[in-house]
Amino acid sequence: MVANPSLPSGRRARVLVAMSGGVDSSVAAAELVARGHEVIGATLKLFCYGDSVPDRPCCSLDSINDARSVCQALGIPHYVLNMEDRFSRDVIANFVAEYSRGRTPIPCVRCNSFTKFRDLLAHADALECDYLATGHYAVAREGRLYRGADPGKDQSYFLWGISRSVLPRLLTPVGGLTKAETRAHARQLGLVTADKPESVEICFVPDDDYVGVLEQHLPADAPALVPGPLVSTRGEVIGEHAGFARYTIGQRKGLPGGAGEPRFVVAIRPATREVVVGSADELLGHRVQLAELNWLADPLAEGDGCLVQLRYRARAVPATVVTVTEDRLDLALAVPVRAIAPGQSGVVFADDGQVLGGGVIA
């Protein structure tokens, strides 16, 4: 393993490791054990899958058992924390509410912000742990958070909403590794999770069918699910959509075709149940407003420059602060960005990859 400056050295610490049952958290725990720390594993049970989906990648019975097996192999204790009620209230309910407002939420950000880190840190305190460690591909160092070393796996985008107070106690043992290095280390140790497939879906949305989740939680005649007018950017009704919750900004699939240029969803108006379609050029935005701000460094001021990332996997673009208040950040983008979707996260970075903070796109 390469040296990781985020890990404690010089003394034996007690560390609670968030164990998802995947390879990343398994290697995180193994690295801390190898460094001589007192390590305790904890798995959050966030969602009950019952018997219908036996092979869920996150917090299913199989994943809990994998986490337990790794902890046994490492000779460390393992706890399972049942947080289903809080997850349902703070994450799933918000997911449904956001789609009902014509927005596109990121439940993983919400989960990290309101469930995982709060509950794990509380458990770490109860066990008198010095640190909390996770398998995220991000680097926590000296009370700051930075991008992970593997550009293709960097998860710092999902962590902007955690409390700044967590950072001095947060360890990210695999943040300085590539995914390939993590798997290689797991194979060397003979961990059962070494070749386990990655989780690529939202944990409570089987087969990426988010509309199915909405249909479970909303009445059949909910405004978000019933047909409504499909309109052009000039206000002309050009057809009917199948329910505005089935669409997101930038979407082309599911729209009526035509002989002219391709159409894309450029706006959703829940008050009138309108889905607005336009050209590719009409998807481009030069300004973005972020709400529900959370700062992991000192807040920016008017005129400050930064980089802002507006979707996971998207390239961060240069931006300048136009206005900033306690709960709102208005940024002017140096280059236009396609399909800026309300409900997604806008994450603000420094040039060196430090996560300065973020918010929800308004």
C-alpha positions as CSV (number, residue, x, y, z in Angstrom):
1,M,0.0,0.0,0.0
2,V,1.2,3.5,-0.7
3,A,1.6,5.9,2.2
4,N,-1.7,7.7,2.9
5,P,-1.2,11.1,4.8
6,S,-4.8,10.9,6.1
7,L,-4.0,7.9,8.3
8,P,-2.9,8.4,11.9
9,S,0.7,7.6,12.7
10,G,2.8,7.5,15.8
11,R,0.2,6.1,18.1
12,R,-2.4,3.4,18.2
13,A,-5.9,4.8,17.6
14,R,-9.4,3.3,17.9
15,V,-11.1,3.5,14.6
16,L,-14.7,2.7,13.5
17,V,-14.8,1.6,9.9
18,A,-18.0,1.9,7.8
19,M,-18.2,-1.6,6.2
20,S,-20.5,-1.8,3.2
21,G,-19.6,-5.3,2.3
22,G,-17.7,-4.1,-0.7
23,V,-14.0,-4.2,-1.6
24,D,-13.2,-0.6,-0.8
25,S,-14.3,-0.6,2.8
26,S,-12.8,-4.0,3.2
27,V,-9.3,-2.7,2.2
28,A,-9.8,0.4,4.3
29,A,-10.3,-1.8,7.4
30,A,-7.4,-4.1,6.4
31,E,-5.0,-1.1,6.0
32,L,-5.8,0.2,9.4
33,V,-5.4,-3.2,11.0
34,A,-2.0,-3.5,9.3
35,R,-0.9,-0.2,10.8
36,G,-1.7,-1.6,14.2
37,H,-4.8,0.4,15.1
38,E,-7.7,-1.0,17.1
39,V,-10.4,-1.3,14.4
40,I,-14.1,-1.9,14.7
41,G,-16.4,-2.6,11.8
42,A,-19.9,-1.2,11.5
43,T,-22.5,-1.8,8.7
44,L,-25.6,0.3,8.3
45,K,-28.8,-1.5,7.4
46,L,-30.6,1.2,5.5
47,F,-33.2,-0.6,3.4
48,C,-35.1,-3.9,3.7
49,Y,-35.1,-5.8,0.5
50,G,-37.1,-8.7,1.8
51,D,-36.8,-11.8,-0.4
52,S,-37.6,-10.2,-3.7
53,V,-34.1,-8.9,-4.6
54,P,-31.5,-11.3,-3.1
55,D,-28.4,-9.8,-4.6
56,R,-28.4,-6.2,-3.8
57,P,-25.0,-4.6,-3.6
58,C,-25.6,-2.4,-0.6
59,C,-26.9,-3.3,2.9
60,S,-28.5,-6.5,1.7
61,L,-28.2,-9.7,3.8
62,D,-25.4,-10.8,1.4
63,S,-23.5,-7.6,1.8
64,I,-23.9,-7.6,5.6
65,N,-22.6,-11.2,5.6
66,D,-19.6,-10.2,3.4
67,A,-18.8,-7.4,5.8
68,R,-19.0,-9.8,8.7
69,S,-16.7,-12.3,6.9
70,V,-14.1,-9.6,6.3
71,C,-14.2,-8.5,9.9
72,Q,-13.8,-12.1,11.0
73,A,-10.8,-12.6,8.7
74,L,-9.2,-9.4,10.1
75,G,-10.0,-10.4,13.7
76,I,-12.0,-7.3,14.5
77,P,-15.5,-6.9,15.9
78,H,-18.5,-6.1,13.6
79,Y,-21.7,-4.3,14.4
80,V,-24.9,-4.0,12.3
81,L,-26.8,-0.7,12.9
82,N,-30.5,-0.8,11.8
83,M,-31.2,2.7,10.4
84,E,-34.1,1.8,8.1
85,D,-36.6,4.2,9.7
86,R,-34.3,7.2,9.4
87,F,-33.2,6.3,5.9
88,S,-36.9,6.1,4.8
89,R,-37.7,9.4,6.4
90,D,-34.6,11.4,5.4
91,V,-33.7,9.9,2.0
92,I,-36.5,8.0,0.4
93,A,-39.2,10.5,1.4
94,N,-37.0,13.3,0.1
95,F,-36.4,11.4,-3.2
96,V,-40.1,11.1,-3.8
97,A,-40.8,14.7,-2.8
98,E,-38.1,16.1,-5.1
99,Y,-39.4,14.2,-8.1
100,S,-42.9,15.5,-7.2
101,R,-41.5,19.0,-7.5
102,G,-40.0,18.4,-11.0
103,R,-36.5,18.1,-9.7
104,T,-33.8,15.4,-10.0
105,P,-32.3,14.5,-6.6
106,I,-29.1,12.6,-5.7
107,P,-30.1,10.3,-2.8
108,C,-26.5,9.3,-2.2
109,V,-25.6,12.9,-1.3
110,R,-28.6,13.1,1.0
111,C,-27.7,9.7,2.6
112,N,-24.2,10.8,3.3
113,S,-25.3,14.2,4.7
114,F,-28.3,13.1,6.9
115,T,-27.8,9.4,7.6
116,K,-24.5,7.7,7.2
117,F,-22.0,10.1,8.7
118,R,-24.3,11.3,11.5
119,D,-25.2,7.8,12.6
120,L,-21.7,6.4,12.2
121,L,-20.1,9.3,14.1
122,A,-22.6,8.9,16.9
123,H,-21.7,5.2,17.1
124,A,-18.0,6.0,17.0
125,D,-18.5,8.3,20.0
126,A,-20.5,5.7,21.8
127,L,-17.6,3.3,21.3
128,E,-15.0,6.0,22.3
129,C,-13.4,5.8,18.9
130,D,-10.9,8.5,17.8
131,Y,-11.6,8.3,14.1
132,L,-14.2,7.2,11.6
133,A,-13.0,5.6,8.4
134,T,-14.8,4.9,5.1
135,G,-13.9,3.4,1.8
136,H,-14.6,6.5,-0.2
137,Y,-12.3,7.5,-3.1
138,A,-11.6,10.9,-1.6
139,V,-8.8,12.2,0.6
140,A,-9.4,13.6,4.0
141,R,-6.3,15.3,5.3
142,E,-5.7,17.8,8.1
143,G,-9.3,18.7,8.4
144,R,-9.8,19.2,4.7
145,L,-11.4,17.1,1.9
146,Y,-9.8,16.6,-1.5
147,R,-10.6,14.7,-4.7
148,G,-9.5,11.0,-4.7
149,A,-6.4,10.0,-6.6
150,D,-8.3,7.9,-9.2
151,P,-10.1,10.3,-11.5
152,G,-12.5,7.6,-12.7
153,K,-13.6,6.7,-9.2
154,D,-13.4,10.0,-7.3
155,Q,-16.3,10.2,-4.9
156,S,-15.7,13.6,-3.4
157,Y,-18.7,15.0,-5.3
158,F,-21.0,13.0,-3.0
159,L,-19.5,14.2,0.2
160,W,-20.0,18.0,0.1
161,G,-23.0,17.8,2.5
162,I,-21.2,16.2,5.5
163,S,-20.4,18.4,8.5
164,R,-17.1,20.2,8.4
165,S,-16.7,19.1,12.0
166,V,-16.4,15.5,10.8
167,L,-13.3,16.1,8.7
168,P,-10.6,16.2,11.5
169,R,-11.8,12.7,12.5
170,L,-12.3,11.3,9.0
171,L,-9.9,8.7,7.5
172,T,-10.1,7.6,3.9
173,P,-7.5,4.8,3.5
174,V,-8.2,4.0,-0.1
175,G,-8.5,7.7,-1.3
176,G,-4.9,7.7,-2.5
177,L,-5.3,4.5,-4.5
178,T,-6.8,3.5,-7.8
179,K,-9.6,0.9,-7.9
180,A,-7.2,-1.6,-9.5
181,E,-4.7,-1.1,-6.7
182,T,-7.5,-1.6,-4.1
183,R,-8.6,-4.9,-5.7
184,A,-5.0,-6.1,-6.0
185,H,-4.5,-5.5,-2.3
186,A,-7.7,-7.3,-1.5
187,R,-6.6,-10.3,-3.6
188,Q,-3.3,-10.4,-1.8
189,L,-5.1,-10.6,1.5
190,G,-7.6,-13.2,0.3
191,L,-10.6,-11.1,1.1
192,V,-14.0,-12.5,0.0
193,T,-14.9,-9.1,-1.5
194,A,-11.8,-8.8,-3.7
195,D,-13.7,-9.4,-7.0
196,K,-17.1,-8.3,-5.9
197,P,-18.9,-6.2,-8.5
198,E,-19.3,-2.5,-7.9
199,S,-22.6,-0.9,-6.8
200,V,-23.8,1.2,-9.7
201,E,-27.4,1.7,-8.9
202,I,-29.3,3.7,-6.3
203,C,-29.6,1.1,-3.5
204,F,-33.4,1.3,-3.1
205,V,-34.1,1.6,-6.9
206,P,-34.0,-1.9,-8.4
207,D,-33.1,-2.0,-12.1
208,D,-32.8,1.8,-12.2
209,D,-36.6,2.0,-12.2
210,Y,-37.1,5.1,-10.2
211,V,-40.6,5.6,-11.5
212,G,-41.5,2.3,-9.9
213,V,-40.4,3.7,-6.6
214,L,-42.4,6.8,-7.1
215,E,-45.5,4.7,-7.9
216,Q,-45.1,2.8,-4.7
217,H,-45.1,6.0,-2.6
218,L,-47.5,8.3,-4.5
219,P,-51.2,7.9,-5.4
220,A,-51.9,6.9,-9.0
221,D,-53.5,10.4,-9.6
222,A,-50.5,12.3,-8.2
223,P,-49.8,15.3,-10.5
224,A,-46.2,14.1,-11.0
225,L,-47.4,10.8,-12.5
226,V,-50.3,11.8,-14.7
227,P,-50.1,13.1,-18.3
228,G,-49.8,16.8,-19.0
229,P,-48.9,19.3,-21.7
230,L,-45.7,19.0,-23.6
231,V,-44.8,22.6,-24.7
232,S,-42.1,24.3,-26.8
233,T,-40.0,27.1,-25.5
234,R,-42.3,29.5,-27.4
235,G,-45.3,28.2,-25.3
236,E,-46.9,26.1,-28.0
237,V,-48.5,22.9,-26.9
238,I,-47.0,20.2,-29.1
239,G,-48.1,17.0,-27.4
240,E,-48.7,15.2,-24.2
241,H,-46.1,13.8,-21.7
242,A,-46.6,10.8,-19.5
243,G,-46.1,12.5,-16.2
244,F,-43.4,15.1,-15.4
245,A,-41.7,12.9,-12.8
246,R,-40.6,10.6,-15.7
247,Y,-38.4,13.3,-17.2
248,T,-35.2,15.2,-16.3
249,I,-33.4,18.1,-17.8
250,G,-31.5,17.1,-20.9
251,Q,-33.6,14.0,-21.5
252,R,-34.3,13.1,-25.1
253,K,-35.7,9.6,-24.7
254,G,-39.5,9.4,-24.6
255,L,-40.2,12.6,-26.4
256,P,-42.1,12.7,-29.7
257,G,-39.9,12.6,-32.7
258,G,-40.0,14.8,-35.8
259,A,-38.2,15.5,-39.0
260,G,-36.5,18.6,-37.6
261,E,-33.7,18.9,-35.0
262,P,-33.7,16.7,-31.9
263,R,-35.8,17.9,-28.9
264,F,-34.6,17.8,-25.3
265,V,-36.3,18.5,-22.0
266,V,-35.2,22.1,-21.1
267,A,-37.5,22.8,-18.2
268,I,-40.2,21.2,-15.9
269,R,-43.0,23.3,-14.5
270,P,-44.8,21.3,-11.8
271,A,-47.3,24.1,-11.0
272,T,-48.8,23.7,-14.5
273,R,-47.6,20.1,-15.1
274,E,-45.8,21.3,-18.2
275,V,-42.7,19.7,-19.7
276,V,-40.8,22.2,-21.9
277,V,-38.8,20.9,-24.8
278,G,-36.2,22.8,-26.9
279,S,-33.1,22.5,-28.9
280,A,-29.6,21.4,-27.8
281,D,-28.5,25.1,-27.7
282,E,-31.4,25.9,-25.3
283,L,-30.0,23.4,-22.8
284,L,-26.9,25.5,-22.3
285,G,-26.6,27.6,-19.1
286,H,-24.2,30.3,-18.1
287,R,-25.3,30.9,-14.5
288,V,-26.2,28.5,-11.7
289,Q,-27.7,29.1,-8.2
290,L,-27.0,26.7,-5.4
291,A,-29.2,26.5,-2.3
292,E,-28.9,24.5,1.0
293,L,-25.3,25.4,1.1
294,N,-22.7,23.5,3.2
295,W,-19.2,24.7,3.5
296,L,-16.2,22.4,4.2
297,A,-13.8,25.4,4.1
298,D,-14.3,29.1,4.7
299,P,-17.1,30.4,2.5
300,L,-16.3,32.1,-0.7
301,A,-16.9,35.9,-1.2
302,E,-18.2,37.9,-4.1
303,G,-15.7,38.0,-6.9
304,D,-13.9,34.8,-5.8
305,G,-13.0,32.3,-8.5
306,C,-13.5,28.5,-8.1
307,L,-14.3,25.3,-10.0
308,V,-17.8,24.0,-9.9
309,Q,-19.0,20.5,-10.8
310,L,-22.7,20.2,-11.6
311,R,-23.1,16.5,-12.2
312,Y,-21.2,13.4,-11.2
313,R,-18.8,12.4,-13.9
314,A,-19.0,15.9,-15.4
315,R,-16.0,18.1,-15.8
316,A,-15.6,20.9,-13.2
317,V,-15.7,24.3,-14.9
318,P,-14.2,27.7,-13.8
319,A,-16.8,30.0,-12.2
320,T,-16.9,33.3,-10.4
321,V,-19.0,34.2,-7.4
322,V,-21.7,36.8,-8.3
323,T,-23.5,36.9,-5.0
324,V,-23.3,34.7,-1.9
325,T,-25.6,34.7,1.2
326,E,-26.0,32.3,4.1
327,D,-28.2,30.0,2.0
328,R,-27.6,30.9,-1.6
329,L,-24.6,31.0,-4.0
330,D,-24.9,32.5,-7.5
331,L,-22.1,31.6,-9.9
332,A,-21.2,32.8,-13.3
333,L,-19.8,30.0,-15.4
334,A,-16.8,30.7,-17.6
335,V,-18.0,28.2,-20.2
336,P,-21.7,27.2,-20.8
337,V,-22.8,23.9,-19.2
338,R,-25.3,21.6,-20.7
339,A,-28.4,20.4,-18.9
340,I,-28.2,22.1,-15.5
341,A,-30.8,20.1,-13.5
342,P,-32.5,21.5,-10.4
343,G,-32.1,19.0,-7.5
344,Q,-28.6,17.8,-8.6
345,S,-25.6,18.9,-6.6
346,G,-23.2,21.7,-7.4
347,V,-19.9,21.1,-5.8
348,V,-17.3,23.8,-5.4
349,F,-13.6,23.0,-5.6
350,A,-10.3,24.8,-5.3
351,D,-7.7,24.5,-8.0
352,D,-5.8,21.9,-6.0
353,G,-8.8,19.6,-5.7
354,Q,-10.0,20.7,-2.3
355,V,-13.7,20.4,-1.8
356,L,-14.7,23.9,-0.6
357,G,-18.5,23.1,-0.2
358,G,-21.6,22.7,-2.3
359,G,-25.3,23.0,-2.5
360,V,-28.4,21.8,-4.4
361,I,-29.0,23.4,-7.8
362,A,-32.0,25.7,-7.4
